[in-house]
Amino acid sequence: MVARLDAVRVDRHRITILRDLSLAIAVGEVVGVLGANGSGKSTLLEVLATLIRPTSGTVELFGRRLDAAGRRAVRPRIGLLGHTAALYDRLTLAENLRLVARLIGQPAERADAVLAEVGLERAADRLAVACSQGMRRRADLARVLLTRPGLVLLDEVHAGLDPDAVPLVDDVVRTVAGRDGAACVLVSHEPDRLAGLCDRLVRVRSGRVEVEEPT
């Protein structure tokens, strides 16, 4: 099992965002998470990314319960694509990816290769601040290909992508799911985006996983 949440509750500023939420994500599984704005979808991803400590309940990732030592151990195995691209604006796309490559012990050539895989080879020398939202999204997908995380968390990843780039999401998700010991979670409020891509869909309402739907 890649992830297991049991009776997770998250309170912020005296407001309960997640309540008694339980969810298990198996190895090789692609799980789509649906729900209206404010239902708790992004907070769920932040819990899975170890960015938020639940008020109560338990979280296990890669078989480890998330105490302080567990969080440190699993974080390098998690890839989160949030609403904002994880890029340094004053570096070029190539410099951004080469920095990540250096941090994880990969050659600079590998960073250049993944930029080419997502169609950004001609924009590699462009400053991130000068890139469109769609290009920044592509660069984030390139980072996932570079770092090869065991759990990939995608929050509205299709937002801002041009139509030609949408198949890239499918390719990255299938690449992740096909690796040993890996899984993927996609959050969206558009069911059509997830149809045919996910093994199962769950719907979050008022902070709980209430409904599982076929793909």
C-alpha positions as CSV (number, residue, x, y, z in Angstrom):
1,M,0.0,0.0,0.0
2,V,1.4,3.4,-1.0
3,A,-0.9,5.5,1.3
4,R,-3.5,5.0,3.9
5,L,-5.5,7.6,5.7
6,D,-7.7,6.6,8.6
7,A,-10.3,8.9,10.3
8,V,-8.2,12.0,9.4
9,R,-9.5,15.3,10.6
10,V,-7.9,18.7,9.7
11,D,-8.9,21.9,11.5
12,R,-7.7,25.4,10.5
13,H,-8.6,28.5,12.3
14,R,-11.4,26.7,14.1
15,I,-12.9,25.5,10.8
16,T,-13.0,21.8,10.1
17,I,-11.8,21.1,6.5
18,L,-11.4,17.3,6.6
19,R,-13.5,15.2,8.9
20,D,-13.2,11.5,9.5
21,L,-11.7,11.0,6.1
22,S,-10.4,7.5,5.2
23,L,-8.7,6.5,2.0
24,A,-6.3,3.8,0.8
25,I,-4.2,4.0,-2.3
26,A,-2.6,0.8,-3.6
27,V,0.6,0.3,-5.5
28,G,0.1,1.0,-9.2
29,E,-3.2,2.7,-8.7
30,V,-4.4,6.0,-10.2
31,V,-7.0,7.6,-8.1
32,G,-9.1,10.6,-9.2
33,V,-10.5,12.9,-6.5
34,L,-13.6,14.9,-7.4
35,G,-15.4,17.6,-5.5
36,A,-16.7,21.1,-5.5
37,N,-14.5,24.1,-4.6
38,G,-14.0,24.1,-0.8
39,S,-14.8,20.4,-0.3
40,G,-11.3,19.6,1.0
41,K,-9.6,18.2,-2.1
42,S,-6.5,20.3,-2.0
43,T,-6.2,19.8,1.7
44,L,-6.3,16.1,1.2
45,L,-3.3,16.4,-1.2
46,E,-1.4,18.5,1.3
47,V,-1.9,15.9,4.0
48,L,-0.6,13.2,1.5
49,A,2.3,15.5,0.7
50,T,3.2,15.8,4.5
51,L,2.6,19.6,4.3
52,I,-0.2,19.4,6.9
53,R,-0.3,17.4,10.1
54,P,-3.8,16.1,10.7
55,T,-5.6,17.3,13.9
56,S,-6.5,13.7,14.5
57,G,-6.4,10.4,12.7
58,T,-3.5,8.5,11.2
59,V,-1.6,8.7,7.9
60,E,0.8,6.0,6.6
61,L,2.9,6.5,3.5
62,F,5.0,3.7,2.0
63,G,4.3,1.6,5.1
64,R,5.5,4.3,7.5
65,R,3.4,6.1,10.0
66,L,3.9,9.8,9.7
67,D,5.7,10.8,12.9
68,A,8.5,13.4,12.6
69,A,11.1,10.8,11.4
70,G,8.6,9.3,9.0
71,R,7.8,12.6,7.3
72,R,11.5,13.2,6.7
73,A,12.0,9.7,5.3
74,V,9.1,9.8,2.8
75,R,9.2,13.4,1.5
76,P,11.9,12.7,-1.1
77,R,9.5,10.1,-2.6
78,I,6.6,12.5,-3.1
79,G,6.0,14.8,-6.1
80,L,3.3,17.5,-5.7
81,L,2.1,19.7,-8.6
82,G,0.1,22.4,-7.0
83,H,-1.7,25.4,-8.4
84,T,1.6,27.3,-8.7
85,A,4.6,25.9,-10.6
86,A,7.6,25.1,-8.5
87,L,10.0,27.2,-10.5
88,Y,12.5,30.0,-9.7
89,D,11.3,32.9,-11.8
90,R,14.7,34.4,-12.5
91,L,16.2,31.1,-13.7
92,T,15.6,29.6,-17.1
93,L,13.6,26.4,-17.5
94,A,16.8,24.5,-18.1
95,E,18.5,26.1,-15.0
96,N,15.5,25.1,-12.9
97,L,15.6,21.5,-14.0
98,R,19.3,21.3,-13.8
99,L,19.2,22.5,-10.2
100,V,16.8,19.7,-9.3
101,A,19.0,17.2,-11.2
102,R,22.0,18.3,-9.1
103,L,20.1,18.0,-5.9
104,I,19.1,14.4,-6.7
105,G,22.4,13.4,-8.2
106,Q,21.3,13.3,-11.8
107,P,23.4,14.6,-14.7
108,A,22.4,17.9,-16.3
109,E,21.8,16.1,-19.6
110,R,18.9,14.3,-17.9
111,A,17.2,17.6,-17.1
112,D,17.6,18.6,-20.7
113,A,16.1,15.3,-21.8
114,V,12.9,15.6,-19.8
115,L,12.4,19.2,-21.0
116,A,12.5,17.8,-24.5
117,E,10.0,15.0,-23.5
118,V,7.4,17.6,-22.6
119,G,8.1,19.7,-25.7
120,L,10.1,22.5,-24.1
121,E,13.5,22.0,-25.7
122,R,13.1,25.3,-27.7
123,A,12.1,27.2,-24.6
124,A,14.9,25.8,-22.3
125,D,16.8,29.1,-22.2
126,R,13.7,31.2,-21.5
127,L,13.3,32.7,-18.0
128,A,10.5,31.0,-16.0
129,V,9.0,34.4,-15.3
130,A,8.6,34.9,-19.1
131,C,6.8,31.6,-19.6
132,S,3.1,31.1,-20.1
133,Q,1.1,29.1,-17.5
134,G,1.0,26.2,-19.9
135,M,4.7,26.2,-20.3
136,R,5.2,26.3,-16.5
137,R,2.9,23.4,-16.2
138,R,4.9,21.4,-18.7
139,A,8.1,22.2,-16.8
140,D,6.4,20.9,-13.6
141,L,5.6,17.6,-15.5
142,A,9.2,17.5,-16.6
143,R,10.2,17.6,-12.9
144,V,8.1,14.6,-12.1
145,L,9.8,12.7,-15.0
146,L,13.2,13.7,-13.6
147,T,12.6,13.0,-9.9
148,R,10.6,9.7,-10.4
149,P,8.6,10.0,-7.2
150,G,6.8,7.0,-5.7
151,L,3.6,9.1,-5.1
152,V,2.6,11.8,-7.5
153,L,-0.1,14.3,-6.4
154,L,-1.6,16.4,-9.2
155,D,-3.9,19.3,-8.2
156,E,-5.9,20.6,-11.2
157,V,-3.0,19.7,-13.4
158,H,-5.0,20.4,-16.6
159,A,-5.6,24.0,-15.7
160,G,-3.8,26.3,-18.1
161,L,-2.5,23.6,-20.4
162,D,-3.1,24.1,-24.1
163,P,-5.0,21.2,-25.8
164,D,-1.9,19.8,-27.4
165,A,-0.3,19.4,-23.9
166,V,-3.2,17.5,-22.3
167,P,-1.9,14.1,-23.5
168,L,1.3,14.8,-21.6
169,V,-0.7,14.4,-18.4
170,D,-1.9,11.0,-19.4
171,D,1.7,10.0,-20.4
172,V,3.2,11.1,-17.1
173,V,0.4,9.4,-15.0
174,R,0.8,6.1,-16.9
175,T,4.6,6.3,-16.5
176,V,4.3,6.8,-12.8
177,A,1.7,4.1,-12.3
178,G,3.8,1.7,-14.3
179,R,6.8,1.9,-12.0
180,D,7.3,-0.6,-9.2
181,G,5.8,0.7,-5.9
182,A,4.3,3.9,-7.3
183,A,0.9,5.5,-7.4
184,C,-0.8,8.7,-8.5
185,V,-3.6,10.9,-7.2
186,L,-5.3,13.5,-9.4
187,V,-7.6,16.2,-8.0
188,S,-10.1,17.8,-10.3
189,H,-13.6,19.3,-10.3
190,E,-14.1,18.1,-13.9
191,P,-15.0,14.4,-14.1
192,D,-14.5,14.3,-17.9
193,R,-10.8,15.1,-17.4
194,L,-10.3,12.0,-15.3
195,A,-12.5,9.5,-17.3
196,G,-10.4,6.7,-18.7
197,L,-7.3,7.9,-16.9
198,C,-8.0,6.7,-13.4
199,D,-8.6,3.3,-11.9
200,R,-11.3,4.7,-9.7
201,L,-12.8,8.0,-8.7
202,V,-13.7,9.2,-5.2
203,R,-15.8,12.2,-4.4
204,V,-15.1,14.4,-1.4
205,R,-18.1,16.2,0.1
206,S,-17.8,18.4,3.2
207,G,-14.4,17.0,4.1
208,R,-15.3,13.3,3.7
209,V,-14.8,10.7,1.0
210,E,-18.5,9.9,0.6
211,V,-18.8,8.3,-2.8
212,E,-16.7,6.1,-5.0
213,E,-17.6,6.2,-8.7
214,P,-16.6,3.9,-11.7
215,T,-14.4,5.4,-14.3
